[in-house]
């Protein structure tokens, strides 16, 4: 009699974990410039880098990328994404590639070419200002289970650190809650497993290996691993 009862309670837990969740593994293919800048001084060069992710959120190795710059009078660009700042003003760089269905996928960043300083002391660092090295946001539950709190995702010293503040809370009723970084918010496949969630309330942080760059992953994903069900997520940045 004990075995049927055990099976009943396991089945009940499974149904509770699923609830009304629906998993759709499709995401829009995206291009991502991984080292954006906010400004560059006249006369300097800088090489942009980009990553292409397909309809499953999987990184495409060695994609065929096309680079362009506007206006061409202020910014030159080569086929590998290296720019040359020619004249002061607002400029933009676009990178594009073909998706699996032949559609054009592109992304554009806008920044400023600054004029040569009259005084060398006015030159900021190396004349290139990189974009912010951190992202902030909120966790959200996408299921019937509690998940909330503010996060900060930043480059600190030599590694990326994911920090949750005092507002963080997660449900303790799940049989196995794990946290991932991923480019597809609907599945951990192809993502990076940070580990099992062992803290369910209050401030804590995760230090990531040096092999992970700031813009390698777009989402934080909380996942009920024993039953392969999504619990919640957070967007790190917009493409």
C-alpha positions as CSV (number, residue, x, y, z in Angstrom):
1,X,0.0,0.0,0.0
2,X,2.9,2.3,0.7
3,X,4.2,2.2,-2.9
4,X,0.9,3.5,-4.5
5,X,0.7,6.3,-2.0
6,X,4.3,7.2,-2.7
7,X,3.6,7.3,-6.4
8,X,0.5,9.5,-5.8
9,X,2.4,12.1,-3.8
10,X,5.2,12.2,-6.4
11,X,2.7,12.6,-9.2
12,X,0.9,15.4,-7.2
13,X,4.2,17.2,-6.7
14,X,4.9,16.9,-10.4
15,X,1.6,18.4,-11.3
16,X,2.1,21.2,-8.8
17,X,5.5,22.0,-10.3
18,X,4.1,22.2,-13.8
19,X,0.9,24.1,-13.0
20,X,-0.1,26.0,-16.1
21,X,3.4,26.5,-17.3
22,X,4.0,26.3,-21.1
23,X,7.4,25.9,-22.6
24,X,8.2,27.3,-26.0
25,X,11.9,27.0,-26.9
26,X,11.7,29.5,-29.8
27,X,13.4,32.9,-29.5
28,X,14.0,35.6,-32.1
29,X,17.5,35.2,-33.6
30,X,19.7,38.1,-32.5
31,X,23.0,39.8,-33.2
32,X,24.8,41.3,-30.2
33,X,27.8,43.7,-30.3
34,X,29.6,42.6,-27.2
35,X,32.0,45.5,-26.7
36,X,30.0,48.7,-27.3
37,X,31.4,52.1,-26.6
38,X,29.9,55.5,-25.9
39,X,32.6,57.6,-27.5
40,X,35.9,57.5,-29.4
41,X,38.3,60.3,-30.2
42,X,39.1,61.5,-33.7
43,X,42.0,59.6,-35.3
44,X,41.6,56.4,-33.2
45,X,40.8,52.9,-34.2
46,X,38.6,50.3,-32.4
47,X,37.5,46.8,-33.3
48,X,33.9,45.8,-32.5
49,X,33.0,42.2,-31.8
50,X,29.7,40.6,-32.3
51,X,27.9,37.3,-31.5
52,X,25.0,35.8,-33.4
53,X,22.4,33.6,-31.7
54,X,19.9,31.5,-33.7
55,X,16.2,30.6,-33.1
56,X,17.1,28.4,-30.1
57,X,19.3,31.0,-28.5
58,X,22.4,29.0,-29.5
59,X,25.6,30.9,-30.4
60,X,26.5,30.5,-34.1
61,X,30.2,29.9,-34.5
62,X,32.0,32.0,-37.2
63,X,28.9,33.7,-38.7
64,X,29.2,35.7,-41.9
65,X,28.9,39.3,-40.6
66,X,28.4,42.5,-42.6
67,X,29.5,45.8,-41.0
68,X,28.5,49.3,-42.0
69,X,29.0,52.8,-40.5
70,X,27.1,56.0,-40.8
71,X,27.9,58.7,-41.8
72,X,30.9,57.5,-43.8
73,X,32.4,61.0,-43.7
74,X,32.8,60.7,-39.9
75,X,33.4,57.0,-39.4
76,X,35.3,54.4,-41.5
77,X,34.8,50.7,-41.0
78,X,36.5,47.5,-42.3
79,X,35.0,44.1,-43.0
80,X,36.1,42.8,-39.6
81,X,34.3,45.5,-37.6
82,X,37.3,47.8,-37.1
83,X,36.4,51.5,-37.1
84,X,38.4,54.6,-37.7
85,X,37.1,57.9,-36.2
86,X,37.4,60.5,-39.0
87,X,35.4,63.5,-37.8
88,X,33.5,64.7,-34.7
89,X,29.8,64.0,-34.4
90,X,27.2,61.4,-33.6
91,X,27.7,58.2,-35.6
92,X,26.3,54.6,-35.7
93,X,27.6,51.1,-36.5
94,X,25.4,48.3,-37.8
95,X,26.2,44.6,-38.0
96,X,24.0,42.2,-39.9
97,X,23.8,38.5,-40.8
98,X,21.3,36.1,-42.5
99,X,19.1,33.9,-40.2
100,X,18.3,30.3,-40.9
101,X,15.2,31.3,-42.9
102,X,17.2,33.8,-45.0
103,X,15.9,36.8,-43.1
104,X,18.2,39.7,-42.3
105,X,19.1,40.1,-38.7
106,X,20.9,43.3,-37.5
107,X,21.7,45.5,-34.6
108,X,22.9,49.1,-34.4
109,X,24.7,51.1,-31.8
110,X,25.0,54.9,-31.7
111,X,27.9,56.7,-30.1
112,X,30.0,59.9,-30.5
113,X,33.2,60.8,-32.2
114,X,34.8,63.5,-30.0
115,X,37.2,66.1,-31.4
116,X,40.9,66.1,-30.7
117,X,41.5,67.9,-27.3
118,X,43.2,71.3,-27.3
119,X,45.1,70.1,-24.2
120,X,46.5,66.6,-23.7
121,X,45.3,66.7,-20.1
122,X,41.7,66.7,-21.4
123,X,42.1,63.3,-23.1
124,X,40.0,60.7,-21.1
125,X,42.1,57.5,-20.6
126,X,42.9,56.2,-24.1
127,X,40.4,58.3,-25.9
128,X,37.7,55.6,-25.9
129,X,34.9,55.4,-23.4
130,X,33.4,51.9,-23.1
131,X,29.8,51.3,-22.2
132,X,28.6,50.5,-18.6
133,X,30.2,47.3,-17.2
134,X,27.1,46.3,-15.2
135,X,23.4,45.6,-15.6
136,X,20.6,45.9,-13.0
137,X,17.1,44.6,-12.8
138,X,14.5,42.5,-11.1
139,X,13.8,38.8,-10.9
140,X,10.2,37.7,-11.8
141,X,8.2,34.6,-11.2
142,X,6.7,33.0,-14.4
143,X,5.0,30.2,-12.4
144,X,2.9,29.8,-9.2
145,X,6.1,29.8,-7.1
146,X,7.6,32.8,-5.3
147,X,10.6,34.4,-7.0
148,X,11.4,38.1,-6.6
149,X,14.3,40.5,-5.8
150,X,16.7,43.0,-7.3
151,X,20.0,41.9,-9.0
152,X,23.2,43.5,-10.2
153,X,25.3,41.8,-12.8
154,X,28.7,43.3,-13.2
155,X,32.4,43.0,-14.1
156,X,34.3,43.1,-10.8
157,X,38.1,42.8,-10.8
158,X,38.7,39.8,-13.0
159,X,35.3,38.1,-13.0
160,X,31.6,38.6,-13.5
161,X,29.6,38.7,-10.3
162,X,25.8,38.2,-10.0
163,X,24.6,39.9,-6.7
164,X,21.1,39.6,-5.2
165,X,20.1,42.2,-2.6
166,X,18.0,42.0,0.6
167,X,14.7,42.0,-1.4
168,X,15.4,38.5,-2.8
169,X,13.0,35.7,-2.0
170,X,12.5,32.3,-3.6
171,X,10.0,29.5,-2.8
172,X,11.4,26.7,-0.7
173,X,8.8,24.2,-1.8
174,X,10.5,23.1,-5.0
175,X,12.3,19.7,-5.1
176,X,15.3,21.2,-6.9
177,X,15.7,24.8,-7.9
178,X,18.7,25.7,-10.1
179,X,19.9,29.0,-11.5
180,X,21.3,29.4,-15.0
181,X,22.6,32.0,-17.5
182,X,21.0,31.6,-20.9
183,X,20.2,33.2,-24.2
184,X,16.8,31.4,-24.3
185,X,14.6,32.3,-21.3
186,X,12.5,29.1,-21.9
187,X,15.2,26.5,-21.4
188,X,18.6,26.0,-19.8
189,X,19.9,24.0,-22.8
190,X,22.9,25.8,-24.2
191,X,23.2,27.9,-21.2
192,X,25.6,28.0,-18.2
193,X,24.5,26.3,-14.9
194,X,25.5,28.5,-12.0
195,X,24.3,25.8,-9.6
196,X,21.6,24.7,-7.2
197,X,19.8,27.5,-5.3
198,X,20.8,27.1,-1.6
199,X,19.8,30.6,-0.5
200,X,16.1,31.4,-0.5
201,X,16.0,34.8,1.2
202,X,18.3,37.8,1.6
203,X,21.5,39.1,0.0
204,X,24.0,36.8,-1.6
205,X,26.1,36.6,-4.7
206,X,27.6,34.2,-7.3
207,X,31.1,34.7,-8.8
208,X,31.3,33.4,-12.3
209,X,34.4,31.9,-14.0
210,X,36.7,34.2,-16.1
211,X,35.6,32.4,-19.3
212,X,32.2,34.1,-19.1
213,X,32.1,37.7,-20.6
214,X,29.6,40.3,-19.6
215,X,27.4,40.0,-22.6
216,X,27.7,36.2,-23.3
217,X,24.2,35.6,-21.9
218,X,21.0,37.7,-22.0
219,X,18.9,36.1,-19.3
220,X,19.0,34.7,-15.7
221,X,16.8,31.6,-15.5
222,X,15.4,29.8,-12.4
223,X,14.5,26.2,-13.3
224,X,12.9,23.3,-11.5
225,X,15.5,20.8,-12.6
226,X,13.9,17.4,-11.5
227,X,10.8,18.2,-13.6
228,X,12.3,20.5,-16.3
229,X,9.9,23.4,-15.5
230,X,10.6,27.1,-15.6
231,X,10.1,29.0,-12.4
232,X,11.2,32.5,-13.3
233,X,13.7,34.7,-15.1
234,X,15.2,38.1,-15.5
235,X,16.4,40.1,-18.5
236,X,20.0,41.3,-18.2
237,X,20.0,43.6,-21.1
238,X,18.1,44.5,-24.4
239,X,19.8,43.7,-27.7
